[in-house]
């Protein structure tokens, strides 16, 4: 009996399915909803009623819109555009602040080369001094070497090299500082990287087995992301 009552309550469903009568899809759905309410009553408040617009796209599932903060992660790649293309970040809206960064790396020489460097007996000359100058020069050329780095004015660059007798290596530490709108991490890391390559170049005649390893950011300060220290 219940099924017969439902069938009698929906005479428009025949019209909606008939090919001889043209009905607008949205208005037909609305009429059916009204007829369902006349039989079953209005939907409870906690139900989500079907929402249909006059647009042909109304047959697609409705996806609630979200704010940018809800849909995007707080950690994003800043050097890629919306479609994945490379881009240089616009830092003009940022305020200038003091930025510092320290980077380190290690060059493992081996005992034979280490002894030559310690005694300043390498054929090309003073390895540690030449590598130090190369690191400072490289820091000032970072934007020419790394395509999307900004050309910034450095207020300070320092590169130090220390001989380690326990593992026959050289530890290189580089520091960069600036008063600007973007960080100097790349300048510090470029400094130690080029200084390490210079050590290799100065010593490669004595050994091809020299390795450059553990290039990393040791510390940074300033900017929106605040302070960072390796291992903390």
Protein Blocks (a to p, Z undefined) as FASTA:
>chain_A
ZZmmmmmmmmmlmmmmpmkbccdfklmmmmmmmmmmmmnopadfkbccddddfbfklmpc
cdddddfklmpcfbdcfkbcfkopacdddfklpccddddddddddddebjmlmmmmmnop
afnbpfklmmmmmmmmmmmmmmmmmmkbccdddfbdcddddddfklopaddddddddddf
bdcklmmmmmmmmmmmmmmmmmmmmockbccehiacfbdcedjklpadehZZ
